[in-house]
Amino acid sequence: MAEVERIRLAAAAARDAALADMLRRFAIGTWRFVAALAGAVRDFPARIETYRALRQLSDRELTDIGMTRFDIGRVFDLGYAPRPANDQRRSSGAA
């Protein structure tokens, strides 16, 4: 009977450890989500201001910074990087 009790206690300890790990991961995930949401809410006014400022630039000014009108909506996409102005001129045939 002592062997059965030892196995039962080991199973209960493993269950408790798994439950604690699951709760810890849930809490960390929830905290990261809340932090990301708070950051998005905090940064939203600056993003809108940047978007509006880019919309007010002329096509020439956008070209000077390596952008087109199409790029304005994508500025806030992850991994977006404007093309260097020199590369854009070479690809369009202008020297």
Rosetta blueprint (number, residue, H / E / L):
1 M L
2 A H
3 E H
4 V H
5 E H
6 R H
7 I H
8 R H
9 L H
10 A H
11 A H
12 A H
13 A H
14 A H
15 R H
16 D H
17 A H
18 A H
19 L H
20 A H
21 D H
22 M H
23 L H
24 R H
25 R H
26 F H
27 A H
28 I H
29 G H
30 T H
31 W H
32 R H
33 F H
34 V H
35 A H
36 A H
37 L H
38 A H
39 G H
40 A H
41 V H
42 R H
43 D H
44 F H
45 P H
46 A H
47 R H
48 I H
49 E H
50 T H
51 Y H
52 R H
53 A H
54 L H
55 R H
56 Q H
57 L L
58 S L
59 D H
60 R H
61 E H
62 L H
63 T H
64 D H
65 I L
66 G L
67 M L
68 T L
69 R H
70 F H
71 D H
72 I H
73 G L
74 R L
75 V L
76 F L
77 D L
78 L L
79 G L
80 Y L
81 A L
82 P L
83 R L
84 P L
85 A H
86 N H
87 D H
88 Q H
89 R H
90 R H
91 S H
92 S L
93 G L
94 A L
95 A L
